[in-house]
Amino acid sequence: MTEWIKWQRKGQWVDNDEGYHYRYCGACGGKAEHDFNGCVDCHNRELRYRQRGKQTARVGEYTITKYPNGKRYCTCKGFKFRKQCKHTAQAVF
């Protein structure tokens, strides 16, 4: 029965008082749900970004690393000098 009771907070009736509220977020560019730590959507996006992490693949004897921002790096000497090589295009992630 207590879950049906509405609490009045600052003149507005709310269904629950868990600390969530809607407010404009400059990072999201719109009205988003916030809690005591900040924007929930931004926090979830950051968690997804961290979980992706970096990926590695082997092409011959070289290791190609792909980072979450999309950049690829190779361990060959040509990549160290030119910042591009054929191995980065051959890698399949």
C-alpha atoms as a printed R data frame, in Angstrom:
   type eleno elety resid chain resno      x       y       z
1  ATOM     1    CA   MET     A     1  0.000   0.000   0.000
2  ATOM     2    CA   THR     A     2  2.875   2.366   0.667
3  ATOM     3    CA   GLU     A     3  4.095   2.134  -2.960
4  ATOM     4    CA   TRP     A     4  0.911   3.878  -4.107
5  ATOM     5    CA   ILE     A     5  1.435   6.883  -1.853
6  ATOM     6    CA   LYS     A     6  2.817   9.927  -3.644
7  ATOM     7    CA   TRP     A     7  5.222  12.261  -1.897
8  ATOM     8    CA   GLN     A     8  5.110  15.989  -2.379
9  ATOM     9    CA   ARG     A     9  8.517  17.502  -3.068
10 ATOM    10    CA   LYS     A    10  8.921  21.238  -3.758
11 ATOM    11    CA   GLY     A    11  5.327  21.581  -4.887
12 ATOM    12    CA   GLN     A    12  5.458  18.671  -7.369
13 ATOM    13    CA   TRP     A    13  3.895  15.292  -6.876
14 ATOM    14    CA   VAL     A    14  6.276  12.436  -7.636
15 ATOM    15    CA   ASP     A    15  5.680   8.678  -7.728
16 ATOM    16    CA   ASN     A    16  8.887   7.836  -5.894
17 ATOM    17    CA   ASP     A    17 11.561   9.624  -3.947
18 ATOM    18    CA   GLU     A    18 14.675   7.702  -5.044
19 ATOM    19    CA   GLY     A    19 16.677  10.783  -5.972
20 ATOM    20    CA   TYR     A    20 16.152  10.660  -9.752
21 ATOM    21    CA   HIS     A    21 15.039  13.823 -11.522
22 ATOM    22    CA   TYR     A    22 15.024  15.267 -15.042
23 ATOM    23    CA   ARG     A    23 17.286  18.216 -15.821
24 ATOM    24    CA   TYR     A    24 19.063  19.695 -18.841
25 ATOM    25    CA   CYS     A    25 22.473  18.124 -19.517
26 ATOM    26    CA   GLY     A    26 25.028  20.116 -21.504
27 ATOM    27    CA   ALA     A    27 26.970  16.997 -22.492
28 ATOM    28    CA   CYS     A    28 23.899  15.181 -23.865
29 ATOM    29    CA   GLY     A    29 22.339  18.355 -25.258
30 ATOM    30    CA   GLY     A    30 18.871  17.680 -23.897
31 ATOM    31    CA   LYS     A    31 16.722  16.882 -20.926
32 ATOM    32    CA   ALA     A    32 18.000  13.703 -19.297
33 ATOM    33    CA   GLU     A    33 17.537  11.763 -16.083
34 ATOM    34    CA   HIS     A    34 19.957  12.695 -13.292
35 ATOM    35    CA   ASP     A    35 20.759  11.238  -9.907
36 ATOM    36    CA   PHE     A    36 23.107  12.383  -7.164
37 ATOM    37    CA   ASN     A    37 26.180  11.495  -9.279
38 ATOM    38    CA   GLY     A    38 25.108  13.381 -12.417
39 ATOM    39    CA   CYS     A    39 23.583  12.494 -15.753
40 ATOM    40    CA   VAL     A    40 22.560   8.825 -15.949
41 ATOM    41    CA   ASP     A    41 22.882   8.686 -19.756
42 ATOM    42    CA   CYS     A    42 26.427  10.112 -19.668
43 ATOM    43    CA   HIS     A    43 27.394   7.643 -16.956
44 ATOM    44    CA   ASN     A    44 26.017   4.688 -18.949
45 ATOM    45    CA   ARG     A    45 27.842   5.900 -22.066
46 ATOM    46    CA   GLU     A    46 31.114   6.082 -20.124
47 ATOM    47    CA   LEU     A    47 30.610   2.527 -18.816
48 ATOM    48    CA   ARG     A    48 30.001   1.204 -22.348
49 ATOM    49    CA   TYR     A    49 33.143   3.018 -23.544
50 ATOM    50    CA   ARG     A    50 35.242   1.427 -20.780
51 ATOM    51    CA   GLN     A    51 33.856  -2.068 -21.445
52 ATOM    52    CA   ARG     A    52 34.797  -1.987 -25.115
53 ATOM    53    CA   GLY     A    53 38.476  -1.617 -24.292
54 ATOM    54    CA   LYS     A    54 41.221  -2.240 -26.799
55 ATOM    55    CA   GLN     A    55 41.287  -5.165 -29.195
56 ATOM    56    CA   THR     A    56 44.296  -6.929 -30.650
57 ATOM    57    CA   ALA     A    57 44.805  -8.989 -33.790
58 ATOM    58    CA   ARG     A    58 47.798 -10.755 -35.309
59 ATOM    59    CA   VAL     A    59 48.897 -10.311 -38.923
60 ATOM    60    CA   GLY     A    60 51.902 -12.506 -39.558
61 ATOM    61    CA   GLU     A    61 54.438 -11.723 -36.848
62 ATOM    62    CA   TYR     A    62 53.026  -8.262 -36.097
63 ATOM    63    CA   THR     A    63 50.401  -7.258 -33.547
64 ATOM    64    CA   ILE     A    64 47.753  -4.676 -34.454
65 ATOM    65    CA   THR     A    65 45.945  -2.914 -31.620
66 ATOM    66    CA   LYS     A    66 42.590  -1.183 -32.148
67 ATOM    67    CA   TYR     A    67 41.564   1.330 -29.482
68 ATOM    68    CA   PRO     A    68 37.956   2.367 -28.678
69 ATOM    69    CA   ASN     A    69 38.344   5.653 -30.580
70 ATOM    70    CA   GLY     A    70 38.991   3.643 -33.793
71 ATOM    71    CA   LYS     A    71 42.733   4.234 -34.157
72 ATOM    72    CA   ARG     A    72 44.928   1.291 -35.069
73 ATOM    73    CA   TYR     A    73 48.584   0.787 -34.191
74 ATOM    74    CA   CYS     A    74 51.052  -1.782 -35.514
75 ATOM    75    CA   THR     A    75 54.323  -3.071 -34.081
76 ATOM    76    CA   CYS     A    76 56.201  -3.060 -37.410
77 ATOM    77    CA   LYS     A    77 59.057  -0.643 -38.164
78 ATOM    78    CA   GLY     A    78 57.219   0.937 -41.105
79 ATOM    79    CA   PHE     A    79 54.356   2.034 -38.889
80 ATOM    80    CA   LYS     A    80 56.726   3.602 -36.370
81 ATOM    81    CA   PHE     A    81 58.167   5.891 -39.065
82 ATOM    82    CA   ARG     A    82 55.177   6.541 -41.364
83 ATOM    83    CA   LYS     A    83 52.228   5.984 -38.960
84 ATOM    84    CA   GLN     A    84 50.614   3.773 -41.581
85 ATOM    85    CA   CYS     A    85 51.234   0.309 -42.976
86 ATOM    86    CA   LYS     A    86 49.506  -2.487 -44.870
87 ATOM    87    CA   HIS     A    87 49.063  -4.574 -41.714
88 ATOM    88    CA   THR     A    88 46.500  -2.202 -40.195
89 ATOM    89    CA   ALA     A    89 44.263  -2.647 -43.256
90 ATOM    90    CA   GLN     A    90 44.668  -6.434 -43.214
91 ATOM    91    CA   ALA     A    91 43.683  -6.875 -39.580
92 ATOM    92    CA   VAL     A    92 40.226  -8.283 -38.894
93 ATOM    93    CA   PHE     A    93 38.680  -7.549 -35.477
